[in-house]
Amino acid sequence: MACKMCENQKNIYQDPYFIMELQTGYVILGWFQRFKGYTVFNCKEHGPELYDLERNFKVSS
């Protein structure tokens, strides 16, 4: 079964809320603006929980 986050990131540049790509992830304007300017960071390397990530992971270019 494919990861939902990986599937979403395949079309990240067409997302109307997309702001920019960083080395380690993507910055997206929050679609639910309870707080003005709310943003979301989607990490390129991810897992079910934050503690599943390597402490100092590196993203290959």
C-alpha distance matrix in Angstrom:
0.0 3.8 6.6 9.0 11.9 11.1 10.8 14.0 15.8 15.6 18.2 20.0 23.4 23.5 23.0 26.5 26.2 25.4 28.3 27.8 25.7 26.8 26.2 23.7 22.1 22.8 25.5 25.0 27.7 26.7 26.2 27.9 31.3 32.9 34.4 35.6 33.8 30.7 28.2 24.6 23.5 19.9 19.7 18.1 17.2 15.6 14.3 14.2 18.0 20.7 22.1 18.9 20.1 22.8 26.1 27.2 24.1 25.0 23.2 24.1 25.7
3.8 0.0 3.8 6.3 8.7 7.4 7.2 10.6 12.0 11.9 14.6 16.3 19.7 20.0 19.6 23.2 22.9 21.9 24.7 24.1 22.0 23.2 22.7 20.4 18.7 19.3 22.0 21.6 24.5 23.8 23.5 25.6 28.8 30.7 31.9 32.9 30.8 27.9 25.2 21.6 20.4 16.7 16.6 14.8 14.4 13.2 12.7 13.4 17.0 19.1 21.0 18.0 18.4 21.1 24.3 25.0 21.8 22.4 20.3 21.2 22.4
6.6 3.8 0.0 3.8 5.5 5.3 6.3 8.8 10.1 11.2 13.8 14.6 18.2 18.9 17.8 21.3 20.5 19.5 22.2 21.6 19.6 20.5 20.3 17.7 15.8 16.4 18.9 18.7 21.5 20.7 20.7 22.7 25.8 27.5 28.6 29.7 27.6 24.6 21.8 18.2 16.9 13.3 13.2 12.0 11.6 9.9 9.6 10.2 13.7 15.7 17.9 15.2 15.5 18.5 21.5 22.3 19.3 20.1 18.2 19.7 21.1
9.0 6.3 3.8 0.0 3.8 5.5 5.1 6.2 8.7 10.2 11.9 12.5 16.3 16.4 14.9 18.2 17.5 17.0 20.0 20.0 18.6 20.0 20.5 18.0 15.4 15.1 17.2 16.2 18.7 17.7 17.3 19.3 22.5 24.4 25.7 26.7 24.9 21.9 19.4 16.0 15.4 12.0 13.1 12.6 13.0 11.2 11.3 11.4 14.6 16.4 19.2 17.1 17.3 20.6 23.1 23.8 21.0 21.7 19.6 21.4 22.3
11.9 8.7 5.5 3.8 0.0 3.8 5.4 5.1 6.2 8.9 10.7 10.3 14.1 14.9 13.3 16.6 15.3 14.3 16.9 16.6 15.1 16.3 16.8 14.3 11.6 11.5 13.7 13.2 16.1 15.4 15.8 18.0 20.8 22.8 23.6 24.4 22.2 19.3 16.4 12.9 11.8 8.3 9.4 9.0 10.0 8.5 9.7 10.7 13.1 14.2 17.2 15.4 15.0 18.1 20.3 20.8 18.0 18.6 16.5 18.5 19.4
11.1 7.4 5.3 5.5 3.8 0.0 3.8 5.5 5.1 6.5 9.5 9.9 13.4 14.6 13.9 17.6 16.8 15.2 17.7 16.7 14.6 15.9 15.8 13.8 11.5 11.9 14.8 14.9 18.2 18.2 18.6 21.1 23.9 26.1 26.7 27.2 24.7 22.1 18.9 15.4 13.8 10.0 10.1 8.3 9.3 9.1 10.8 12.6 15.3 16.0 18.7 16.3 15.4 18.1 20.7 20.6 17.4 17.4 14.8 16.2 16.9
10.8 7.2 6.3 5.1 5.4 3.8 0.0 3.8 5.5 5.5 7.6 9.2 12.6 12.9 12.5 16.2 16.2 15.0 18.1 17.7 16.1 18.1 18.6 16.9 14.2 13.7 16.2 15.5 18.4 18.4 18.0 20.8 23.8 26.2 27.2 27.5 25.3 22.8 19.9 16.8 15.8 12.3 13.3 11.6 13.1 12.7 14.0 15.3 18.2 19.3 22.1 19.7 19.1 21.8 24.4 24.4 21.1 21.0 18.2 19.2 19.5
14.0 10.6 8.8 6.2 5.1 5.5 3.8 0.0 3.8 5.5 6.0 6.4 10.1 10.2 9.1 12.7 12.4 11.5 14.8 14.9 13.9 16.3 17.4 15.8 12.6 11.2 13.2 12.0 14.7 14.7 14.3 17.3 20.1 22.8 23.7 23.8 21.6 19.3 16.4 13.6 13.1 10.1 12.0 11.2 13.4 13.0 14.7 15.7 18.1 18.9 22.1 20.3 19.5 22.3 24.4 24.3 21.3 21.1 18.4 19.8 19.8
15.8 12.0 10.1 8.7 6.2 5.1 5.5 3.8 0.0 3.8 5.4 4.7 8.3 9.8 9.3 12.9 12.4 10.4 13.0 12.3 10.7 12.9 13.9 12.6 9.6 8.5 11.2 11.0 14.4 15.2 15.6 18.7 21.1 23.8 24.2 24.0 21.3 19.2 15.9 13.0 11.7 8.6 9.8 8.4 11.2 11.8 14.3 16.2 18.2 18.2 21.3 19.6 18.1 20.4 22.4 21.8 18.7 18.0 15.1 16.4 16.1
15.6 11.9 11.2 10.2 8.9 6.5 5.5 5.5 3.8 0.0 3.8 5.7 8.2 9.4 10.2 14.0 14.5 12.4 15.1 14.2 12.5 15.0 15.7 15.0 12.4 11.5 14.3 14.1 17.3 18.3 18.3 21.7 24.1 27.0 27.5 27.1 24.3 22.6 19.3 16.7 15.3 12.3 13.1 10.9 13.6 14.6 16.9 18.9 21.3 21.5 24.4 22.2 20.7 22.8 25.1 24.3 20.9 19.8 16.5 17.0 16.2
18.2 14.6 13.8 11.9 10.7 9.5 7.6 6.0 5.4 3.8 0.0 3.8 5.6 5.7 6.9 10.6 11.8 10.1 13.2 13.1 12.4 15.6 17.0 16.7 13.7 11.7 13.7 12.6 15.3 16.6 16.2 19.7 22.0 25.2 25.8 25.1 22.5 21.1 18.1 16.1 15.5 13.1 14.8 13.3 16.4 17.1 19.6 21.2 23.3 23.5 26.7 24.9 23.4 25.7 27.6 26.7 23.6 22.4 19.1 19.7 18.6
20.0 16.3 14.6 12.5 10.3 9.9 9.2 6.4 4.7 5.7 3.8 0.0 3.8 5.5 5.3 8.8 8.9 6.7 9.7 9.5 9.2 12.5 14.4 14.1 10.8 8.2 9.9 9.0 12.0 13.7 13.8 17.4 19.3 22.6 22.7 21.9 19.1 17.8 14.6 12.7 12.1 10.2 12.3 11.5 14.9 15.8 18.5 20.3 21.9 21.5 24.9 23.6 21.8 24.0 25.5 24.5 21.7 20.6 17.4 18.6 17.4
23.4 19.7 18.2 16.3 14.1 13.4 12.6 10.1 8.3 8.2 5.6 3.8 0.0 3.8 5.5 8.0 9.1 6.4 8.8 8.6 9.0 12.7 15.0 15.6 12.6 9.8 10.9 10.2 12.7 15.1 15.3 19.0 20.4 23.9 23.8 22.4 19.4 18.9 15.9 14.8 14.3 13.1 15.0 14.1 17.7 19.0 22.0 23.9 25.3 24.7 28.1 26.9 24.8 26.7 28.0 26.6 23.8 22.2 18.9 19.6 17.8
23.5 20.0 18.9 16.4 14.9 14.6 12.9 10.2 9.8 9.4 5.7 5.5 3.8 0.0 3.8 6.2 8.6 7.6 10.7 11.6 12.6 16.3 18.7 19.0 15.7 12.7 13.3 11.5 13.2 15.2 14.4 18.2 19.8 23.4 23.8 22.4 19.9 19.4 16.9 16.0 16.3 15.1 17.6 16.9 20.3 21.2 23.8 25.2 26.9 26.7 30.2 29.0 27.2 29.4 30.9 29.8 27.0 25.6 22.4 23.1 21.4
23.0 19.6 17.8 14.9 13.3 13.9 12.5 9.1 9.3 10.2 6.9 5.3 5.5 3.8 0.0 3.8 5.4 5.3 9.0 10.8 12.2 15.7 18.4 18.1 14.5 11.2 11.1 8.5 9.9 11.5 10.6 14.4 16.2 19.7 20.2 19.1 16.8 16.0 13.6 12.8 13.7 12.9 15.9 16.0 19.3 19.6 22.1 23.1 24.6 24.4 28.0 27.1 25.6 28.1 29.3 28.6 26.0 25.2 22.2 23.6 22.3
26.5 23.2 21.3 18.2 16.6 17.6 16.2 12.7 12.9 14.0 10.6 8.8 8.0 6.2 3.8 0.0 3.8 5.6 8.6 11.4 13.8 17.2 20.4 20.3 16.7 13.1 11.9 8.9 8.8 10.6 9.4 13.1 14.3 18.0 18.5 16.8 14.8 14.7 13.1 13.3 14.9 15.0 18.3 18.9 22.3 22.5 24.9 25.8 26.9 26.6 30.3 29.8 28.3 30.7 31.6 30.8 28.5 27.7 24.9 26.4 24.9
26.2 22.9 20.5 17.5 15.3 16.8 16.2 12.4 12.4 14.5 11.8 8.9 9.1 8.6 5.4 3.8 0.0 3.8 6.4 9.6 12.2 15.1 18.5 18.0 14.4 10.7 8.8 5.4 5.0 7.1 7.0 10.6 11.5 15.2 15.3 13.8 11.5 11.1 9.2 9.7 11.6 12.3 15.7 17.0 20.2 20.3 22.7 23.5 24.2 23.6 27.4 27.2 25.7 28.2 28.7 28.0 26.1 25.5 23.1 25.1 23.9
25.4 21.9 19.5 17.0 14.3 15.2 15.0 11.5 10.4 12.4 10.1 6.7 6.4 7.6 5.3 5.6 3.8 0.0 3.8 6.2 8.5 11.7 15.0 14.9 11.5 7.7 6.5 4.5 6.4 9.3 10.1 13.7 14.5 18.0 17.5 16.0 13.0 12.6 9.8 9.6 10.2 10.6 13.5 14.3 17.8 18.4 21.4 22.7 23.4 22.4 26.1 25.7 23.8 25.9 26.5 25.5 23.4 22.4 19.9 21.6 20.2
28.3 24.7 22.2 20.0 16.9 17.7 18.1 14.8 13.0 15.1 13.2 9.7 8.8 10.7 9.0 8.6 6.4 3.8 0.0 3.8 7.3 10.0 13.7 14.2 11.2 7.7 5.5 5.2 6.6 10.2 12.1 15.1 15.0 18.4 17.1 15.2 11.7 11.9 9.1 9.8 10.0 11.4 13.9 15.0 18.5 19.5 22.7 24.3 24.4 22.9 26.4 26.4 24.1 25.8 26.0 24.6 22.9 21.7 19.4 21.3 19.7
27.8 24.1 21.6 20.0 16.6 16.7 17.7 14.9 12.3 14.2 13.1 9.5 8.6 11.6 10.8 11.4 9.6 6.2 3.8 0.0 3.8 6.6 10.2 11.3 8.8 6.0 5.3 7.2 9.7 13.0 15.2 18.2 18.3 21.4 20.0 18.2 14.6 14.5 11.2 11.0 9.9 10.8 12.3 12.8 16.4 18.1 21.6 23.7 23.8 22.0 25.2 25.0 22.3 23.6 23.8 22.0 20.2 18.6 16.2 17.8 16.1
25.7 22.0 19.6 18.6 15.1 14.6 16.1 13.9 10.7 12.5 12.4 9.2 9.0 12.6 12.2 13.8 12.2 8.5 7.3 3.8 0.0 3.8 6.8 8.1 6.1 4.5 6.3 9.0 12.3 15.1 17.3 20.3 20.8 23.7 22.4 21.1 17.4 16.8 13.1 11.9 9.6 9.6 10.0 9.8 13.4 15.6 19.2 21.8 22.0 20.1 23.1 22.5 19.6 20.7 21.2 19.2 17.0 15.2 12.6 14.1 12.5
26.8 23.2 20.5 20.0 16.3 15.9 18.1 16.3 12.9 15.0 15.6 12.5 12.7 16.3 15.7 17.2 15.1 11.7 10.0 6.6 3.8 0.0 3.8 5.5 5.2 5.8 7.5 11.0 14.2 16.7 19.4 22.0 22.3 24.8 23.1 22.1 18.4 17.5 13.9 12.5 9.5 9.9 9.2 9.2 12.3 14.7 18.4 21.2 20.9 18.5 21.2 20.9 17.6 18.2 18.3 16.0 14.2 12.3 10.3 12.2 11.1
26.2 22.7 20.3 20.5 16.8 15.8 18.6 17.4 13.9 15.7 17.0 14.4 15.0 18.7 18.4 20.4 18.5 15.0 13.7 10.2 6.8 3.8 0.0 3.8 5.9 8.3 10.8 14.3 17.6 19.8 22.5 25.1 25.6 27.9 26.2 25.5 21.8 20.7 17.0 15.2 11.7 11.3 9.3 8.4 10.7 13.8 17.5 20.7 20.4 17.9 20.1 19.4 15.9 15.9 16.2 13.5 11.4 8.9 6.8 8.6 7.9
23.7 20.4 17.7 18.0 14.3 13.8 16.9 15.8 12.6 15.0 16.7 14.1 15.6 19.0 18.1 20.3 18.0 14.9 14.2 11.3 8.1 5.5 3.8 0.0 3.8 7.4 10.0 13.4 16.8 18.3 21.1 23.3 24.1 26.1 24.7 24.5 21.0 19.3 15.6 13.2 9.5 8.6 5.9 5.6 7.5 10.3 13.9 17.1 16.6 14.1 16.4 15.8 12.4 12.8 13.3 11.2 9.0 7.6 6.0 9.2 9.8
22.1 18.7 15.8 15.4 11.6 11.5 14.2 12.6 9.6 12.4 13.7 10.8 12.6 15.7 14.5 16.7 14.4 11.5 11.2 8.8 6.1 5.2 5.9 3.8 0.0 3.8 6.9 9.9 13.5 15.0 17.5 19.9 20.9 23.2 22.0 21.8 18.4 16.6 12.8 10.2 6.7 5.4 4.2 4.7 7.8 9.8 13.5 16.2 16.1 14.2 17.1 16.5 13.6 15.0 15.7 14.2 11.9 11.1 9.1 11.8 12.0
22.8 19.3 16.4 15.1 11.5 11.9 13.7 11.2 8.5 11.5 11.7 8.2 9.8 12.7 11.2 13.1 10.7 7.7 7.7 6.0 4.5 5.8 8.3 7.4 3.8 0.0 3.8 6.4 10.1 12.0 14.4 17.1 18.1 20.7 19.7 19.1 15.7 14.1 10.3 8.1 5.6 5.1 6.5 7.4 10.9 12.2 15.6 17.8 18.0 16.4 19.7 19.2 16.7 18.5 19.1 17.8 15.7 14.9 12.6 15.0 14.4
25.5 22.0 18.9 17.2 13.7 14.8 16.2 13.2 11.2 14.3 13.7 9.9 10.9 13.3 11.1 11.9 8.8 6.5 5.5 5.3 6.3 7.5 10.8 10.0 6.9 3.8 0.0 3.8 6.9 9.2 12.0 14.6 14.9 17.6 16.3 15.4 11.9 10.6 6.9 5.8 4.7 6.5 8.9 10.8 14.0 14.7 17.8 19.5 19.2 17.5 21.0 21.2 18.9 20.7 20.8 19.7 18.2 17.6 15.8 18.3 17.7
25.0 21.6 18.7 16.2 13.2 14.9 15.5 12.0 11.0 14.1 12.6 9.0 10.2 11.5 8.5 8.9 5.4 4.5 5.2 7.2 9.0 11.0 14.3 13.4 9.9 6.4 3.8 0.0 3.8 6.1 8.4 11.3 12.0 15.0 14.3 13.5 10.4 9.0 5.7 5.1 6.3 7.7 11.1 13.0 16.1 16.1 18.9 20.0 20.1 19.0 22.6 22.8 21.0 23.3 23.5 22.9 21.2 20.9 18.9 21.3 20.7
27.7 24.5 21.5 18.7 16.1 18.2 18.4 14.7 14.4 17.3 15.3 12.0 12.7 13.2 9.9 8.8 5.0 6.4 6.6 9.7 12.3 14.2 17.6 16.8 13.5 10.1 6.9 3.8 0.0 3.8 6.2 8.7 8.7 11.9 11.2 9.9 7.1 6.3 4.4 6.1 8.8 10.9 14.4 16.6 19.5 19.2 21.7 22.3 22.2 21.1 24.9 25.4 23.8 26.2 26.2 25.8 24.4 24.3 22.5 25.0 24.3
26.7 23.8 20.7 17.7 15.4 18.2 18.4 14.7 15.2 18.3 16.6 13.7 15.1 15.2 11.5 10.6 7.1 9.3 10.2 13.0 15.1 16.7 19.8 18.3 15.0 12.0 9.2 6.1 3.8 0.0 3.8 5.4 6.2 9.1 9.2 9.2 7.5 5.2 4.6 5.7 9.3 11.2 14.8 17.5 19.8 18.9 20.7 20.7 20.6 19.9 23.7 24.4 23.4 26.2 26.2 26.3 25.1 25.5 23.9 26.7 26.4
26.2 23.5 20.7 17.3 15.8 18.6 18.0 14.3 15.6 18.3 16.2 13.8 15.3 14.4 10.6 9.4 7.0 10.1 12.1 15.2 17.3 19.4 22.5 21.1 17.5 14.4 12.0 8.4 6.2 3.8 0.0 3.8 6.1 9.3 10.7 10.7 10.0 8.3 8.4 9.0 12.4 13.5 17.2 19.4 21.9 20.7 22.2 21.9 22.3 22.3 26.1 26.5 25.7 28.7 29.1 29.3 27.8 28.2 26.4 29.0 28.5
27.9 25.6 22.7 19.3 18.0 21.1 20.8 17.3 18.7 21.7 19.7 17.4 19.0 18.2 14.4 13.1 10.6 13.7 15.1 18.2 20.3 22.0 25.1 23.3 19.9 17.1 14.6 11.3 8.7 5.4 3.8 0.0 3.8 6.0 8.3 9.4 9.9 7.9 9.4 10.3 14.1 15.5 19.2 21.8 23.8 22.2 23.3 22.5 22.5 22.6 26.3 27.1 26.7 29.8 29.9 30.5 29.4 30.1 28.7 31.5 31.4
31.3 28.8 25.8 22.5 20.8 23.9 23.8 20.1 21.1 24.1 22.0 19.3 20.4 19.8 16.2 14.3 11.5 14.5 15.0 18.3 20.8 22.3 25.6 24.1 20.9 18.1 14.9 12.0 8.7 6.2 6.1 3.8 0.0 3.8 5.2 5.7 7.1 6.1 8.8 11.1 14.9 17.1 20.6 23.5 25.6 24.3 25.7 25.0 24.6 24.2 27.8 29.0 28.3 31.2 30.9 31.3 30.5 31.1 29.9 32.7 32.5
32.9 30.7 27.5 24.4 22.8 26.1 26.2 22.8 23.8 27.0 25.2 22.6 23.9 23.4 19.7 18.0 15.2 18.0 18.4 21.4 23.7 24.8 27.9 26.1 23.2 20.7 17.6 15.0 11.9 9.1 9.3 6.0 3.8 0.0 3.8 6.5 9.0 7.6 11.0 13.0 16.7 19.1 22.4 25.5 27.3 25.6 26.6 25.5 24.7 24.4 27.8 29.4 29.0 31.9 31.4 32.1 31.7 32.7 31.8 34.9 34.9
34.4 31.9 28.6 25.7 23.6 26.7 27.2 23.7 24.2 27.5 25.8 22.7 23.8 23.8 20.2 18.5 15.3 17.5 17.1 20.0 22.4 23.1 26.2 24.7 22.0 19.7 16.3 14.3 11.2 9.2 10.7 8.3 5.2 3.8 0.0 3.8 6.3 5.6 9.4 12.2 15.6 18.6 21.6 24.9 26.7 25.4 26.7 26.1 24.9 23.9 27.3 29.1 28.4 31.0 30.0 30.5 30.4 31.3 30.6 33.7 33.7
35.6 32.9 29.7 26.7 24.4 27.2 27.5 23.8 24.0 27.1 25.1 21.9 22.4 22.4 19.1 16.8 13.8 16.0 15.2 18.2 21.1 22.1 25.5 24.5 21.8 19.1 15.4 13.5 9.9 9.2 10.7 9.4 5.7 6.5 3.8 0.0 3.8 5.6 9.1 12.6 15.9 19.0 22.1 25.2 27.4 26.5 28.3 28.1 27.1 25.9 29.3 30.9 29.8 32.2 31.3 31.3 31.0 31.5 30.5 33.4 32.9
33.8 30.8 27.6 24.9 22.2 24.7 25.3 21.6 21.3 24.3 22.5 19.1 19.4 19.9 16.8 14.8 11.5 13.0 11.7 14.6 17.4 18.4 21.8 21.0 18.4 15.7 11.9 10.4 7.1 7.5 10.0 9.9 7.1 9.0 6.3 3.8 0.0 3.8 6.2 10.0 12.9 16.1 19.1 22.0 24.5 24.0 26.1 26.4 25.4 23.9 27.4 28.8 27.3 29.5 28.6 28.4 27.9 28.1 27.1 29.9 29.3
30.7 27.9 24.6 21.9 19.3 22.1 22.8 19.3 19.2 22.6 21.1 17.8 18.9 19.4 16.0 14.7 11.1 12.6 11.9 14.5 16.8 17.5 20.7 19.3 16.6 14.1 10.6 9.0 6.3 5.2 8.3 7.9 6.1 7.6 5.6 5.6 3.8 0.0 3.8 7.0 10.4 13.5 16.5 19.7 21.8 20.9 22.8 22.8 21.8 20.5 24.1 25.5 24.3 26.7 26.0 26.1 25.6 26.2 25.2 28.3 28.1
28.2 25.2 21.8 19.4 16.4 18.9 19.9 16.4 15.9 19.3 18.1 14.6 15.9 16.9 13.6 13.1 9.2 9.8 9.1 11.2 13.1 13.9 17.0 15.6 12.8 10.3 6.9 5.7 4.4 4.6 8.4 9.4 8.8 11.0 9.4 9.1 6.2 3.8 0.0 3.8 6.8 10.0 13.0 16.0 18.4 17.8 20.0 20.5 19.7 18.3 21.9 23.0 21.5 23.8 23.3 23.1 22.3 22.7 21.5 24.5 24.3
24.6 21.6 18.2 16.0 12.9 15.4 16.8 13.6 13.0 16.7 16.1 12.7 14.8 16.0 12.8 13.3 9.7 9.6 9.8 11.0 11.9 12.5 15.2 13.2 10.2 8.1 5.8 5.1 6.1 5.7 9.0 10.3 11.1 13.0 12.2 12.6 10.0 7.0 3.8 0.0 3.8 6.4 9.7 12.8 14.9 14.1 16.3 16.9 16.3 15.1 18.8 19.5 18.1 20.7 20.6 20.6 19.5 20.0 18.9 21.9 22.1
23.5 20.4 16.9 15.4 11.8 13.8 15.8 13.1 11.7 15.3 15.5 12.1 14.3 16.3 13.7 14.9 11.6 10.2 10.0 9.9 9.6 9.5 11.7 9.5 6.7 5.6 4.7 6.3 8.8 9.3 12.4 14.1 14.9 16.7 15.6 15.9 12.9 10.4 6.8 3.8 0.0 3.8 6.2 9.5 11.6 11.4 14.1 15.4 14.8 13.0 16.6 17.1 15.2 17.4 17.4 17.1 15.8 16.2 15.1 18.3 18.6
19.9 16.7 13.3 12.0 8.3 10.0 12.3 10.1 8.6 12.3 13.1 10.2 13.1 15.1 12.9 15.0 12.3 10.6 11.4 10.8 9.6 9.9 11.3 8.6 5.4 5.1 6.5 7.7 10.9 11.2 13.5 15.5 17.1 19.1 18.6 19.0 16.1 13.5 10.0 6.4 3.8 0.0 3.8 6.5 8.7 8.4 11.4 13.0 13.2 12.0 15.6 15.2 13.4 15.9 16.7 16.5 14.5 14.9 13.4 16.3 16.9
19.7 16.6 13.2 13.1 9.4 10.1 13.3 12.0 9.8 13.1 14.8 12.3 15.0 17.6 15.9 18.3 15.7 13.5 13.9 12.3 10.0 9.2 9.3 5.9 4.2 6.5 8.9 11.1 14.4 14.8 17.2 19.2 20.6 22.4 21.6 22.1 19.1 16.5 13.0 9.7 6.2 3.8 0.0 3.8 5.4 6.1 9.6 12.1 12.0 10.3 13.4 12.7 10.3 12.5 13.5 13.0 10.8 11.3 10.0 13.2 14.4
18.1 14.8 12.0 12.6 9.0 8.3 11.6 11.2 8.4 10.9 13.3 11.5 14.1 16.9 16.0 18.9 17.0 14.3 15.0 12.8 9.8 9.2 8.4 5.6 4.7 7.4 10.8 13.0 16.6 17.5 19.4 21.8 23.5 25.5 24.9 25.2 22.0 19.7 16.0 12.8 9.5 6.5 3.8 0.0 3.8 6.3 10.0 13.1 13.8 12.5 15.1 13.6 11.0 12.6 14.4 13.5 10.4 10.0 7.8 10.4 11.5
17.2 14.4 11.6 13.0 10.0 9.3 13.1 13.4 11.2 13.6 16.4 14.9 17.7 20.3 19.3 22.3 20.2 17.8 18.5 16.4 13.4 12.3 10.7 7.5 7.8 10.9 14.0 16.1 19.5 19.8 21.9 23.8 25.6 27.3 26.7 27.4 24.5 21.8 18.4 14.9 11.6 8.7 5.4 3.8 0.0 3.8 7.2 10.8 11.4 10.2 12.1 10.1 7.5 9.3 11.6 11.3 8.1 8.8 7.7 10.5 12.8
15.6 13.2 9.9 11.2 8.5 9.1 12.7 13.0 11.8 14.6 17.1 15.8 19.0 21.2 19.6 22.5 20.3 18.4 19.5 18.1 15.6 14.7 13.8 10.3 9.8 12.2 14.7 16.1 19.2 18.9 20.7 22.2 24.3 25.6 25.4 26.5 24.0 20.9 17.8 14.1 11.4 8.4 6.1 6.3 3.8 0.0 3.7 7.1 7.9 7.5 9.9 7.9 6.5 9.6 11.9 12.7 10.2 12.0 11.3 14.3 16.5
14.3 12.7 9.6 11.3 9.7 10.8 14.0 14.7 14.3 16.9 19.6 18.5 22.0 23.8 22.1 24.9 22.7 21.4 22.7 21.6 19.2 18.4 17.5 13.9 13.5 15.6 17.8 18.9 21.7 20.7 22.2 23.3 25.7 26.6 26.7 28.3 26.1 22.8 20.0 16.3 14.1 11.4 9.6 10.0 7.2 3.7 0.0 3.8 5.4 6.7 8.3 5.8 6.5 10.0 12.6 14.3 12.3 14.6 14.5 17.3 19.8
14.2 13.4 10.2 11.4 10.7 12.6 15.3 15.7 16.2 18.9 21.2 20.3 23.9 25.2 23.1 25.8 23.5 22.7 24.3 23.7 21.8 21.2 20.7 17.1 16.2 17.8 19.5 20.0 22.3 20.7 21.9 22.5 25.0 25.5 26.1 28.1 26.4 22.8 20.5 16.9 15.4 13.0 12.1 13.1 10.8 7.1 3.8 0.0 3.8 7.0 8.6 6.9 9.1 12.7 14.9 17.2 15.6 18.2 18.2 21.0 23.5
18.0 17.0 13.7 14.6 13.1 15.3 18.2 18.1 18.2 21.3 23.3 21.9 25.3 26.9 24.6 26.9 24.2 23.4 24.4 23.8 22.0 20.9 20.4 16.6 16.1 18.0 19.2 20.1 22.2 20.6 22.3 22.5 24.6 24.7 24.9 27.1 25.4 21.8 19.7 16.3 14.8 13.2 12.0 13.8 11.4 7.9 5.4 3.8 0.0 3.8 5.4 5.4 7.7 11.2 12.5 15.2 14.5 17.5 18.1 21.4 24.0
20.7 19.1 15.7 16.4 14.2 16.0 19.3 18.9 18.2 21.5 23.5 21.5 24.7 26.7 24.4 26.6 23.6 22.4 22.9 22.0 20.1 18.5 17.9 14.1 14.2 16.4 17.5 19.0 21.1 19.9 22.3 22.6 24.2 24.4 23.9 25.9 23.9 20.5 18.3 15.1 13.0 12.0 10.3 12.5 10.2 7.5 6.7 7.0 3.8 0.0 3.8 5.3 5.8 9.0 9.4 12.1 11.8 14.9 16.0 19.5 22.0
22.1 21.0 17.9 19.2 17.2 18.7 22.1 22.1 21.3 24.4 26.7 24.9 28.1 30.2 28.0 30.3 27.4 26.1 26.4 25.2 23.1 21.2 20.1 16.4 17.1 19.7 21.0 22.6 24.9 23.7 26.1 26.3 27.8 27.8 27.3 29.3 27.4 24.1 21.9 18.8 16.6 15.6 13.4 15.1 12.1 9.9 8.3 8.6 5.4 3.8 0.0 3.8 5.4 7.7 8.0 11.5 11.8 15.4 17.1 20.4 23.4
18.9 18.0 15.2 17.1 15.4 16.3 19.7 20.3 19.6 22.2 24.9 23.6 26.9 29.0 27.1 29.8 27.2 25.7 26.4 25.0 22.5 20.9 19.4 15.8 16.5 19.2 21.2 22.8 25.4 24.4 26.5 27.1 29.0 29.4 29.1 30.9 28.8 25.5 23.0 19.5 17.1 15.2 12.7 13.6 10.1 7.9 5.8 6.9 5.4 5.3 3.8 0.0 3.8 6.7 8.8 11.7 10.9 14.3 15.6 18.5 21.7
20.1 18.4 15.5 17.3 15.0 15.4 19.1 19.5 18.1 20.7 23.4 21.8 24.8 27.2 25.6 28.3 25.7 23.8 24.1 22.3 19.6 17.6 15.9 12.4 13.6 16.7 18.9 21.0 23.8 23.4 25.7 26.7 28.3 29.0 28.4 29.8 27.3 24.3 21.5 18.1 15.2 13.4 10.3 11.0 7.5 6.5 6.5 9.1 7.7 5.8 5.4 3.8 0.0 3.8 6.2 8.3 7.2 10.5 12.0 15.1 18.3
22.8 21.1 18.5 20.6 18.1 18.1 21.8 22.3 20.4 22.8 25.7 24.0 26.7 29.4 28.1 30.7 28.2 25.9 25.8 23.6 20.7 18.2 15.9 12.8 15.0 18.5 20.7 23.3 26.2 26.2 28.7 29.8 31.2 31.9 31.0 32.2 29.5 26.7 23.8 20.7 17.4 15.9 12.5 12.6 9.3 9.6 10.0 12.7 11.2 9.0 7.7 6.7 3.8 0.0 3.8 5.6 5.1 8.8 11.2 14.0 17.4
26.1 24.3 21.5 23.1 20.3 20.7 24.4 24.4 22.4 25.1 27.6 25.5 28.0 30.9 29.3 31.6 28.7 26.5 26.0 23.8 21.2 18.3 16.2 13.3 15.7 19.1 20.8 23.5 26.2 26.2 29.1 29.9 30.9 31.4 30.0 31.3 28.6 26.0 23.3 20.6 17.4 16.7 13.5 14.4 11.6 11.9 12.6 14.9 12.5 9.4 8.0 8.8 6.2 3.8 0.0 3.8 6.0 9.6 12.6 15.7 18.8
27.2 25.0 22.3 23.8 20.8 20.6 24.4 24.3 21.8 24.3 26.7 24.5 26.6 29.8 28.6 30.8 28.0 25.5 24.6 22.0 19.2 16.0 13.5 11.2 14.2 17.8 19.7 22.9 25.8 26.3 29.3 30.5 31.3 32.1 30.5 31.3 28.4 26.1 23.1 20.6 17.1 16.5 13.0 13.5 11.3 12.7 14.3 17.2 15.2 12.1 11.5 11.7 8.3 5.6 3.8 0.0 3.8 6.5 10.0 12.8 15.8
24.1 21.8 19.3 21.0 18.0 17.4 21.1 21.3 18.7 20.9 23.6 21.7 23.8 27.0 26.0 28.5 26.1 23.4 22.9 20.2 17.0 14.2 11.4 9.0 11.9 15.7 18.2 21.2 24.4 25.1 27.8 29.4 30.5 31.7 30.4 31.0 27.9 25.6 22.3 19.5 15.8 14.5 10.8 10.4 8.1 10.2 12.3 15.6 14.5 11.8 11.8 10.9 7.2 5.1 6.0 3.8 0.0 3.8 6.7 9.7 12.9
25.0 22.4 20.1 21.7 18.6 17.4 21.0 21.1 18.0 19.8 22.4 20.6 22.2 25.6 25.2 27.7 25.5 22.4 21.7 18.6 15.2 12.3 8.9 7.6 11.1 14.9 17.6 20.9 24.3 25.5 28.2 30.1 31.1 32.7 31.3 31.5 28.1 26.2 22.7 20.0 16.2 14.9 11.3 10.0 8.8 12.0 14.6 18.2 17.5 14.9 15.4 14.3 10.5 8.8 9.6 6.5 3.8 0.0 3.8 6.3 9.4
23.2 20.3 18.2 19.6 16.5 14.8 18.2 18.4 15.1 16.5 19.1 17.4 18.9 22.4 22.2 24.9 23.1 19.9 19.4 16.2 12.6 10.3 6.8 6.0 9.1 12.6 15.8 18.9 22.5 23.9 26.4 28.7 29.9 31.8 30.6 30.5 27.1 25.2 21.5 18.9 15.1 13.4 10.0 7.8 7.7 11.3 14.5 18.2 18.1 16.0 17.1 15.6 12.0 11.2 12.6 10.0 6.7 3.8 0.0 3.8 6.4
24.1 21.2 19.7 21.4 18.5 16.2 19.2 19.8 16.4 17.0 19.7 18.6 19.6 23.1 23.6 26.4 25.1 21.6 21.3 17.8 14.1 12.2 8.6 9.2 11.8 15.0 18.3 21.3 25.0 26.7 29.0 31.5 32.7 34.9 33.7 33.4 29.9 28.3 24.5 21.9 18.3 16.3 13.2 10.4 10.5 14.3 17.3 21.0 21.4 19.5 20.4 18.5 15.1 14.0 15.7 12.8 9.7 6.3 3.8 0.0 3.8
25.7 22.4 21.1 22.3 19.4 16.9 19.5 19.8 16.1 16.2 18.6 17.4 17.8 21.4 22.3 24.9 23.9 20.2 19.7 16.1 12.5 11.1 7.9 9.8 12.0 14.4 17.7 20.7 24.3 26.4 28.5 31.4 32.5 34.9 33.7 32.9 29.3 28.1 24.3 22.1 18.6 16.9 14.4 11.5 12.8 16.5 19.8 23.5 24.0 22.0 23.4 21.7 18.3 17.4 18.8 15.8 12.9 9.4 6.4 3.8 0.0
